[in-house]
């Protein structure tokens, strides 16, 4: 069976690498004898459909039947919104394409029972995202109350120092900024 793989990470820092997902997806396909005809990878938040250009391409390719199934690592990689999950899976199934979750084989999205399971799992993914947002906002509110400031440092820093900090921190902007402001 011809399949397409989809991987997504939220951000480039924090050592997130879509290859972690893709390697497991490739192994999954090898075990089941699937032919991978495309790999689609995004580095963007799940709700950021503008920056999820690979997702947009995947949906276009699904509409013209370039593959028989889409395989993702986990449900929360393509979806963090219950309604979006249901709409997309129904649309893709309308094109005659299956949707598989490699690390969640119990999540068979075929038929009414599949719709029920998808809704439950998608609701948990959305709940997890909503809790993360709530915790981050609470932390930011406390930091503001304590007088902490956010954003770029207000002091001028020589370009050479910025470059050195960036290189010394493994090309991670967050770590480089901490080095410069300490």
C-alpha positions in Angstrom: 0.0 0.0 0.0 1.3 3.5 -0.9 1.4 5.8 2.1 2.4 9.3 3.1 4.1 10.1 6.4 3.5 13.3 8.4 5.6 14.6 11.2 5.4 17.9 13.1 7.3 19.5 15.9 6.2 22.7 17.6 9.5 24.6 17.6 13.1 24.4 16.5 14.6 24.9 19.9 14.2 22.6 22.9 16.0 20.0 20.8 12.8 18.9 18.9 13.6 17.0 15.8 11.0 15.5 13.4 13.4 12.7 12.5 12.5 11.1 15.9 9.0 10.6 14.5 10.0 9.8 10.9 12.4 7.1 11.9 9.7 5.3 13.9 7.2 5.8 11.1 9.7 4.4 8.5 10.2 1.3 10.7 6.5 0.9 11.1 6.0 1.0 7.3 8.8 -1.5 6.8 7.3 -4.0 9.3 3.9 -3.7 7.5 5.3 -3.7 4.0 4.0 -0.2 3.1 5.5 1.8 0.3 6.3 5.4 1.4 5.6 7.7 -1.5 6.0 11.0 0.5 7.3 12.5 3.7 5.8 15.7 4.9 7.4 17.6 7.8 6.4 20.9 9.6 8.1 22.9 12.3 5.1 24.9 13.6 2.5 24.8 16.3 -0.5 22.6 15.5 -2.9 25.6 15.2 -0.5 27.5 12.9 -1.9 26.4 9.5 -0.1 29.2 7.7 3.3 27.9 8.6 2.3 24.2 8.3 3.0 24.3 4.6 3.8 20.5 4.4 0.4 19.8 5.9 -1.2 21.9 3.2 0.7 20.0 0.5 -0.3 16.7 2.2 -4.0 17.6 2.0 -3.6 18.6 -1.7 -1.9 15.3 -2.5 -4.6 13.4 -0.6 -7.2 15.1 -2.8 -5.5 13.7 -6.0 -5.0 10.2 -4.5 -1.2 10.2 -4.5 -1.4 7.6 -1.7 -3.8 5.2 0.0 -3.1 6.2 3.7 -1.6 8.9 5.8 0.5 7.7 8.8 1.4 9.9 11.7 3.3 9.2 14.9 0.6 10.2 17.3 -2.7 12.0 17.1 -1.4 15.2 18.6 1.1 15.7 15.7 -1.5 16.7 13.2 -4.3 17.7 15.6 -4.6 19.6 18.9 -8.2 20.5 18.1 -11.1 18.1 18.3 -13.2 19.7 15.5 -10.3 19.9 13.1 -9.4 16.2 13.7 -12.9 15.1 12.9 -13.3 17.3 9.9 -9.9 16.4 8.4 -10.3 12.6 8.9 -13.8 12.7 7.4 -12.5 14.7 4.4 -9.6 12.4 3.9 -11.8 9.3 4.2 -14.1 10.9 1.6 -11.1 10.7 -0.8 -10.8 7.0 0.0 -7.7 7.5 2.1 -7.1 5.9 5.5 -5.5 7.6 8.5 -3.2 5.6 10.8 -1.6 6.6 14.1 1.6 4.4 14.4 1.9 4.6 18.2 -1.8 4.3 18.8 -2.9 1.2 16.8 -6.1 1.0 18.9 -7.2 4.2 17.3 -8.9 2.8 14.2 -10.8 5.7 12.6 -13.1 3.6 10.4 -16.9 3.9 10.9 -19.0 5.3 13.8 -16.9 3.6 16.5 -13.8 5.1 14.9 -15.4 8.5 15.0 -16.1 8.1 18.7 -12.6 7.0 19.5 -11.1 9.8 17.4 -13.2 12.4 19.2 -12.2 11.1 22.6 -8.5 11.0 21.8 -8.6 14.4 20.0 -10.4 15.9 23.0 -7.5 14.7 25.2 -5.0 16.2 22.8 -6.9 19.5 22.9 -7.2 19.4 26.7 -3.5 18.9 27.0 -2.8 21.9 24.7 -5.3 24.1 26.6 -3.7 23.1 30.0 -0.2 24.0 28.7 -1.5 27.4 27.5 -3.2 28.0 30.9 0.0 27.1 32.8 2.2 29.4 30.6 -0.2 32.3 31.0 -0.3 31.8 34.8 3.5 31.8 34.9 3.7 35.0 32.8 1.1 36.7 34.9 3.1 35.9 38.1 6.4 37.0 36.5 4.7 40.4 35.5 3.4 40.8 39.0 6.9 40.3 40.3 8.2 43.0 38.0 10.0 40.8 35.5 10.3 42.2 32.0 10.0 40.3 28.7 11.4 40.6 25.3 14.8 41.5 23.9 17.4 42.9 26.2 17.4 46.7 26.3 21.2 47.0 26.3 23.4 47.2 23.2 25.5 44.2 22.6 28.3 43.9 20.2 27.6 41.7 17.2 30.8 39.6 17.8 29.5 38.8 21.4 26.1 37.8 20.0 27.7 35.5 17.4 30.0 33.9 20.0 27.1 33.3 22.4 25.0 31.8 19.7 27.8 29.5 18.6 28.6 28.5 22.2 25.0 27.6 23.0 24.8 25.2 20.1 22.9 27.6 17.8 20.0 27.9 20.3 18.7 31.4 20.4 17.1 31.0 23.9 20.3 29.8 25.4 22.4 32.4 23.6 20.1 35.2 25.0 20.5 33.8 28.5 24.3 33.9 28.1 24.2 37.5 27.0 21.9 38.7 29.7 23.6 37.0 32.6 
